[in-house]
Amino acid sequence: EPAFSMPARWIEPADKQRAELAGCTVVDPTSVLITHLGEIARRYAHEQLSREDLQRLIDKVRDSAPTVVDELIPNVITMGTLHRVLTLLLEEHVPINNLTRILESLAQHAAGTKDPLELAERVRQDIGRAICDRFRDPQGRFHAIVLDPRLEHYLRQAVKGNVLAIDPGQIEQLLNRVANEWRKATLRGQEVALLADSAIRRILRHTLARALPDLAVIAYQEVPTDMILEPVAILKLEDIVGRHQPAQNNQTTAANAAANLPGSIPAAA
């Protein structure tokens, strides 16, 4: 299946009823094409946002919130910085339709930094509900793959600048485990994200993005407090580094992971 890489097979129209009776989800070719085109547009939206497009968006916001725009641009941040921040958000499929809220967030944080990467992370935390809503089921549960505290601490200690400095074999193990759990959840019809502390969220996303471009990596700090965490899998340290590593506490449960919301994960002693 082209949009979500799920197992699928073309069938003749005459076989539709038999496939449905067998428990298959049957989708007509037009819907498949529309979905596929929509996914392509979403995946490459960050490449389509031009400076002219941005100016039109800003002009539209100015009609309803002139003070926000006039106080922020260009006195606090330049159009170039704003364009880069929005591009970073779109690159990870973060909606920017509430541009007024994004500008208000930038106005709050731009005094402390002009780095687009840092500003994008701050904005993400301020618009966390918009990021997380797609992963919530009708009961309000937020489905996610989580890292146990020892693995999270191990990865945090391995961050060197913009690089996750661990053995390539361990990166491959991490990638394989995340991909396996993500695909299993997708086959169950669940939208899931990978949760991590904000200190490693961006670098973890960068590490996994080439192989898993559609996987959302979300910081705990972005998850609204009223969302109920429903872990679909918990990745442990020994899953990545091997079972020969010393283990001080292997008893990580879904309750442990849920208790970490919405703040950072405690490091193992």
N, C-alpha and C positions, 0 to 999 in steps of 0.2 A: 504494500500500500504506500503510495508515493509521499503522502504528507507526513505520516507519523511512523513510517517504517514498521508497521505491524503486518503480520502474515496475512495474506489475502490472495484471492484467486478470482479471475474472471469466470463467469458462468453464463450459460444461455438463459434468456428470459423464461423459457419453459421450465427451468430448474429452480426458479425463485422459491416456490412454495416448499419444495423438498428441502432446500437449504434452510429455510426458516424453521421448518419442523425439526431439523437437526440441531437447532440452537444457534445458527449463524446469524450475524447481523448483515442484512442485505442492503446495499446502497446503490442507487441508480448511477449510471455513468456521468450524468450532468452534475450531480452533487459531488462526486469524486473530483471532477475537474474544477469546480468552483472552490472546493476546500483546498485543493492543491495550489491553485493560483493565489488564494488568500494567504496560505502559509508562506509562499514565496514572497509576497508583498510584505508580510510581517517580518520575515527573516532578514530582508535586505532594506528595511525602511530607513536604517541609519545611513545608507548610501544615497538615499533619494532626497534627504533634507538639504536643500540649498540655502544660501544666504538670503536669496530672494523669497523663498518659502518662509524662512524665519521672520523676515521683515513683515510679511503679510500677517503672520500669526501674532506678532507683537502689535501691529496696528489694530487687529481685532480685539486683543485684550485691552488696549488703551481706550477703546470705546466704552468698556464697562468698568475698568479699574485704572484710570489714568494716573492716579497717585503712585500706585505700585510701580508702573512702568517708568514714569518720569524720575522717581527717586533712585531707581536701580540702574537704568541705562542712560548714558554711559558713565555716570558719576561713580558707581560702585563696581560694576563689571562691564566689560566691553561686549559688543555683539559677538566677537570672536570667541570669547570665553563661554558665553551663553550657548553658542552654536555647538561648541565642543561638549558641554555638559549634556545637552539634549541628545547629541549623537551617541554619547556613552550610554544614556538611558535606553534609547531605541535599540542599540546593539544587543541589549539583554532583554528586549521585548517589553520594556517598561512603558506603559501608556503615558503619553504627554498631553492628553486631551484637556486635562485640568491645568493649563499653563499658568493661570493666575496663582494657583497654590504653589507651583514650582518656583515662580518668581518671588513669592513671599518667603519661601524657604531660603532661596539664594540671598535675599536681602538680609535675612537673619544671620547667615553664616559667612557671607563674603568678607566681612570685616576681619575675620580670623585667618582666611586663606584665599588665595586667588588660583590655587591649583585646581584645574577642572576635575581631576580624578578624585580629590578629596571632597570637592563640592558635590559631585555626583553621589558619593557615598552618603553625605549628609542629607541630600534631597531624598534619597531612597528611604532613609529612616523616617523622614517627615511624611512621605506619601506611602508608607508601608501597607496600609489597607488596600490601596489600589493595586499594589504588587501582589498581595497575598490572596485576594478574593477569588481568583481563578482556581486556587488549590483547595477551596473549601467546599465540602459537600452540603447537601440540603439540611443536614443536622448541625451545621456550623463547625464541623471537624476539619482541621487543617492537616492534610496528608503529606508526610515528608519522610525522606531518608535522613537519619541523624547519625552523627559521629559520637562514639562514647567519649567521656571526658579525657581518658588517657590518650586516645588517638588524636583528639583535638589539641591537647597539650603538646604531643609529639610534633604535630604539623606546625603548630605555632612557633615552637622552638627552632624549626627548620627553615623559617622564613629568613632569607638573606636578601635585603633590598626588594626587588620585584621578582625574586626567584624562590621556588620551593626546593631547597637544596637537600633532597633525599635521593637515595639510590634509584636509578632508572627502573630497576626491577620492582621497587616498591611503588613507584608512580604507575607502572603497568598494572600492578595488583589493585591499587586504589581505583584506577580507571575501570578495570574489569568488574570489580565488586559493585561499584556505583552503577555501571551500565547494566549489569545483570538485574539488580533490584529495580532500577528505573523501568526496564523493559517488562519485567514481570508485572509491575503495577500498571503499566500501560495496557497490557493484555487484559487486565482485570477491569479496564475502563476507568482507572483512577488518574487524575492529574496530580502529579507529585513533584516536589522540589527537594533539593538537597539543602539542609540547614547547617549553618556554620556560624561561628562567632565573627563579628564584624572585622576583627583583627586579621583574619585569613580569608574572608569571603571573596574579595576581588582576586587574590592570587590563586585561590582554589578554582574559581571560575575560569581564569586564564589557563590553568593547567589542564582542565577537562574540556575546554570549549572546542578544540579542534576535532576531537572524536565524538563529543556529545554537544553539538551546537544548540540544540533545543532544550537542554537541561537547564532549568533555573536554579541558581545557587543564591539562597536568600539568607541574610543575617538574622539571628535571633532578635536583634534589636529592631528589625523591621516588622516583626510579627505583632499585631495588636494584642493587647492583654486579654481581650474577650474571646479570642480564638482558641479553641481546644485543640491541642497538639495530638495527632493520631499518627505515631510512627509506623511506617510500613516496614521498616528495617532499621537495625542499629548496627553500624559498622564498628568493629572492635580493632584495637591496636594489633592483636596477633593476626587478624585477617590480612594486614598489610605488611608487617615487618617479619612475620613468621613466629611460630610458637616457641622458638628457642629464647626469645626475649624474656627477661624477668617480668613476672606478672604480680603486681601487688594487690590488684582487685579486679577480678573478671566479672563481678556480679553487677553488670550494668543492665538496667531494665528500662522498659518504656516509661515507668514512673520517674526514674532518674532523669531521663531525657526531658520529659515534660516539665520537671521541676526547674529546668534551666531557663524556661521562658519567663520574661522576655530578655533577661540580662545575659551576661557572658557566662560561659561554661567554666566551672572551677577547675583549675589544674590539679592533677594528681600530685600528692606529696612525693 
